């Protein structure tokens, strides 16, 4: 049996290179990508069994990319490696079906351990985050944080707009006309009951559609 195939997704090149050096003795690292959209495009070609990804990535954040990956390949194992210690984000990652949630401040050995657990069908969450999640479950057993659903395309448009991309550039990235981007924006505003672009961006931040670096 060949070695487990791992794909890394992180827009910090130095960290990604360090992860490659850490993992290569144990697994086959099939590639490194720098944003969520590139991750979705290259996964079918590279055929990883494990994807290790950051949450705060440009063009499509890690949570949105993970949702799409799980629809494309339900059996793929996803491990988040992030700077975000927020238990809300960790809980959302688990809802998506993540196999692991680690912090970039975790010991290097934890990532190797998390991948090993994922291969066995288990989950691994770094201990400091686990404590915060326990408190969160006590406060809100349903963990139903998002008030109104948007379509996957609307969420893509909203992340790009919230990152500061003008409509024309959003259209270029998503292969849509500027008019279609504007249509999605105003449909979202109508659906969410917001009156301005600022309120729309606030919604994106509050619901983890756009995620800034901590």
Secondary structure, 3 states (H helix, E strand, C coil): CCCCEEEEECCCHHHHHHHHHHHHCCCEEEEEECCHHHHHHHHHHHCCCEEEECCCCCCCCHHHHHHHHHHHCCCCEEEEEECCCCHHHHHHHHHHCCCEEEECCCCHHHHHHHHHHHHCCCCEECHHHHHHHHHHHHHCCCCCCCCCCCCHHHHHHHHHHHCCCCHHHHHHHHCCCHHHHHHHHHHHHHHHCCCCHHHHHHHHHHCCCCCCCC
